[in-house]
């Protein structure tokens, strides 16, 4: 009997030793591989996707199979460098994780310039950073022409292979001199130099990276109906960079030429006696009607304060702005309003969208201008507006040097006859 007990005891001890050895072996497999260890390929999965509507960082990680035990740590570390509540739907992200679900790397594109990265450090602990997206930058010359096929600035820029962002930037520069809604002519031409940005190609790739946007336009030239306009970007003093013509006169005027940037045409001008298309009676038309598609953006023609923003009888949805020097502007028949009463707005800021609310036979913007309480013709008044401050005399030498360098990138354009 004693022999059987001793034998059973020996077997239990041996079995326990084997089990203990197996546990130690499993623990060793979880330790990091040192540089002196044999290099082993680690199976990982790479997932590229976009943030679903309503997703949080935690729910996103769970949906992609990241180990539950790590999700809290990932969220905590990410929150130290980025407000994880600002995760936006449809933004791209990628996750690299082990088959077991252990996270190797998480990257989320915050915007066109930055991304959030959570990855393993040298000690295998998770580390979070917000990093710039690597980009390559090239200064390029862009040229275009207005013709029968490209009758608008949008179409001409598209034909040149560029996007609406560059169209808006060019229109902002010359918006005080050209009404792009009504004044473009076949044969008009433009050229400009602009920094184009490309995301760096992945290591080992031969092709260039994807287009990532534009820097500021450095110099531009527009020939409109035989009139040549030139502008150069220059920082005068400690203020922000602005655009000036060849003489150092600011391209920015007190009022933009139009509250609409492209394509619309004037269907009814300023008049003291016009047959109303709905009421069928002769009455004054105290503004300018611009025909434009519903939803077209309407911008403030100058800095100002919102007097009112809302429904106003036959005027439909209307925004009323007060500016300096006794000026006021009104924007009628809007489909949507983007400002509220009492708010301060900047020149070029979105205030609403074209519609046909109130007494309107079709989508259009009725734009009105007052000075000292009296309505005046916006088209003629805008052209008479003085420009902003010029380049200070003490900086003219530096401006001239910068101007000549910038314009040297542009080729001469034949002015229309």
Secondary structure, 3 states (H helix, E strand, C coil): CHHHHHHHHHHHHHHHHHHHHHHHHHHHHHCCCCCCCCCCCCCEEEEEEECCCCCCHHHHHHHCCCCHHHHHHHHHHHHCCCCHHHCCCCCEEEEEEECCCCEEEEEEECCCCEEEEEEECCCCCEEEEEEECCEEEEEEEEEEECCCCCCCHHHHHHHCCCCHHHHHHHHHHHCCCCCCCCCCCCCCEEEEEEEEEEECCCCCCCCCCCEEEEEEEEEEEEEECCEEEEEEEECCCCCCCEEECCCCCECCECCCCCCCCCCCEEEECCEEEEECCCCCCEEEECEEEEECCCCCEEECCCCEEEEEEEECHHHCEEEEEECCCCEEEEEEEEEEECCCCCCEECCCCEEEEEECCCCCCCCEEEEEEEECCEEECHHHHHHCCCECCCCCHHHHHHHHHHHHHHHHCCCCCCCCC
